[in-house]
Amino acid sequence: MAHSYSHLYQLPTTGLRFFTVYGPWDRPDMALQKFARAMVSGEPIKVFNHGKHRRDFTYVDDIVEGIIRVLDRPASANAEWDASHPDPGSSLAPWRLYNIGNNSPVELMDYIKALENALGIKARKDLLPMQPGDILDTYADVQDLINNFGYKPATTVTEGIQRFAKWFLDYYA
């Protein structure tokens, strides 16, 4: 719909896709909060697909920085756009789509290990099969974000989870 409005009314539209955002104040139904709450309570955590899937975990501050960089530069038409070789991130309309992600998928078991280290608690894991409808891997191609804004998220999972754990322990203590 955004692309259609951009095309029909020359309304500049920029879409942002966020990849597995985590950090302080994230949603309580997200894995990191669920894992942390269970771990500090001594309860097991549910680990689907035996922890073998990978996510492009992106720390919330990196998402915010990406938004700020894109905010003041409205999309413009791509005069070189070619329908026979379309670029899905641009158009003849003033429309753009950018991925904001860490550009480095991490296996779920490594994510959990980082949380164990940050909290100083060994997780009890309930290893389960893959959930219906889940996917094995996510990956953010951020090349357009780099090319157009000189920005690439860079907070490592280890660093981001350490920040999260400090917030979590301070907030819930």
C-alpha positions as CSV (number, residue, x, y, z in Angstrom):
1,M,0.0,0.0,0.0
2,A,2.8,2.4,0.8
3,H,4.4,1.8,-2.5
4,S,1.1,2.3,-4.3
5,Y,0.6,5.7,-2.6
6,S,4.2,6.7,-3.4
7,H,3.6,5.8,-7.0
8,L,0.1,7.3,-7.4
9,Y,0.6,10.5,-5.4
10,Q,4.4,10.9,-5.4
11,L,4.3,10.6,-1.6
12,P,7.8,9.8,-0.3
13,T,7.6,6.6,1.7
14,T,10.4,4.8,3.5
15,G,9.9,1.3,5.0
16,L,12.2,-0.1,7.7
17,R,12.4,-3.8,8.6
18,F,13.8,-4.5,12.0
19,F,15.5,-7.9,12.6
20,T,14.9,-9.6,16.0
21,V,15.2,-6.5,18.2
22,Y,16.3,-7.0,21.8
23,G,17.5,-4.9,24.8
24,P,16.2,-3.0,27.8
25,W,12.5,-2.4,27.9
26,D,11.8,-5.0,25.2
27,R,8.5,-6.8,25.1
28,P,8.0,-9.2,28.0
29,D,6.7,-11.9,25.6
30,M,10.0,-11.9,23.7
31,A,12.5,-14.7,24.2
32,L,15.2,-12.7,26.0
33,Q,12.8,-11.5,28.7
34,K,11.2,-15.0,29.0
35,F,14.6,-16.6,29.3
36,A,15.9,-14.1,31.9
37,R,12.8,-14.4,34.0
38,A,12.9,-18.2,34.0
39,M,16.6,-18.3,34.7
40,V,16.5,-16.0,37.7
41,S,13.5,-18.0,39.0
42,G,15.3,-21.4,38.5
43,E,12.8,-22.5,35.9
44,P,13.6,-24.2,32.6
45,I,13.6,-22.3,29.4
46,K,11.8,-23.6,26.3
47,V,14.4,-23.9,23.4
48,F,12.7,-24.7,20.1
49,N,14.5,-26.6,17.3
50,H,17.0,-27.6,20.0
51,G,18.5,-24.1,19.6
52,K,19.7,-24.8,16.1
53,H,18.1,-21.9,14.3
54,R,19.8,-18.6,13.8
55,R,18.5,-15.0,14.2
56,D,19.9,-11.7,13.1
57,F,19.6,-10.3,16.7
58,T,19.8,-6.5,16.7
59,Y,20.3,-4.4,19.8
60,V,17.7,-1.7,20.3
61,D,20.2,1.2,20.3
62,D,21.3,0.1,16.8
63,I,17.7,0.2,15.6
64,V,17.2,3.7,17.0
65,E,20.4,4.9,15.4
66,G,19.2,3.5,12.0
67,I,15.9,5.2,12.4
68,I,17.5,8.6,13.2
69,R,19.8,8.3,10.2
70,V,17.0,7.6,7.8
71,L,14.5,10.0,9.3
72,D,15.6,13.3,7.7
73,R,16.2,11.9,4.2
74,P,12.9,11.2,2.5
75,A,12.9,8.6,-0.3
76,S,13.2,9.8,-3.8
77,A,12.5,8.1,-7.1
78,N,15.3,5.8,-8.5
79,A,15.7,7.1,-12.0
80,E,17.8,4.0,-12.9
81,W,15.1,1.5,-11.7
82,D,14.5,-1.2,-14.4
83,A,11.4,-3.3,-14.4
84,S,13.2,-6.1,-16.3
85,H,15.8,-6.3,-13.4
86,P,13.9,-4.8,-10.4
87,D,15.6,-3.7,-7.2
88,P,13.1,-4.7,-4.5
89,G,14.4,-2.0,-2.2
90,S,13.7,1.0,-4.6
91,S,11.3,2.0,-7.3
92,L,10.4,4.7,-9.9
93,A,8.2,6.0,-7.1
94,P,9.7,7.9,-4.2
95,W,9.9,4.8,-2.1
96,R,12.6,2.9,-0.3
97,L,12.9,-0.1,2.0
98,Y,15.8,-0.6,4.4
99,N,16.7,-3.5,6.6
100,I,18.1,-2.6,10.0
101,G,19.8,-5.7,11.4
102,N,23.1,-6.8,12.7
103,N,24.0,-8.5,9.4
104,S,25.4,-11.4,11.4
105,P,23.0,-14.2,12.4
106,V,23.7,-15.9,15.7
107,E,22.6,-19.4,16.7
108,L,20.1,-19.4,19.5
109,M,22.3,-21.6,21.7
110,D,25.0,-18.9,21.5
111,Y,22.4,-16.2,22.4
112,I,21.4,-18.3,25.4
113,K,25.1,-18.8,26.4
114,A,25.6,-15.0,26.3
115,L,22.7,-14.6,28.6
116,E,24.0,-17.3,31.0
117,N,27.3,-15.5,31.1
118,A,25.8,-12.0,31.6
119,L,23.4,-13.2,34.4
120,G,25.9,-15.7,35.9
121,I,23.2,-18.4,35.8
122,K,23.3,-21.7,33.9
123,A,20.0,-22.1,32.1
124,R,18.0,-25.3,32.5
125,K,16.9,-26.0,28.9
126,D,13.8,-27.8,27.7
127,L,14.9,-28.8,24.2
128,L,11.9,-29.0,21.9
129,P,11.3,-29.6,18.2
130,M,10.8,-26.7,15.8
131,Q,7.5,-24.8,16.1
132,P,5.1,-24.9,13.2
133,G,5.5,-21.8,11.1
134,D,8.9,-20.9,12.4
135,I,11.9,-20.4,10.1
136,L,15.5,-21.6,10.4
137,D,17.4,-18.4,9.9
138,T,16.9,-14.7,9.5
139,Y,19.5,-12.4,7.9
140,A,19.5,-8.6,7.3
141,D,21.1,-7.5,4.1
142,V,22.0,-3.9,5.2
143,Q,24.1,-2.9,2.1
144,D,21.6,-0.2,1.1
145,L,21.7,1.2,4.6
146,I,25.5,1.3,4.4
147,N,25.5,2.8,0.9
148,N,22.9,5.5,1.5
149,F,23.5,6.4,5.1
150,G,27.0,5.1,6.0
151,Y,25.5,3.0,8.8
152,K,25.7,-0.6,9.9
153,P,24.5,-1.8,13.3
154,A,27.5,-3.1,15.2
155,T,26.6,-4.0,18.8
156,T,27.6,-7.7,19.3
157,V,25.2,-10.1,21.0
158,T,27.6,-10.4,23.9
159,E,27.7,-6.7,24.5
160,G,24.0,-6.2,23.9
161,I,23.0,-9.0,26.3
162,Q,25.4,-7.7,28.9
163,R,23.6,-4.3,28.7
164,F,20.2,-6.0,28.8
165,A,21.2,-8.2,31.8
166,K,22.4,-5.1,33.8
167,W,19.1,-3.3,33.1
168,F,17.0,-6.5,33.8
169,L,18.7,-7.1,37.2
170,D,18.5,-3.4,38.2
171,Y,14.9,-3.1,37.1
172,Y,13.6,-6.3,38.6
173,A,15.7,-6.4,41.7
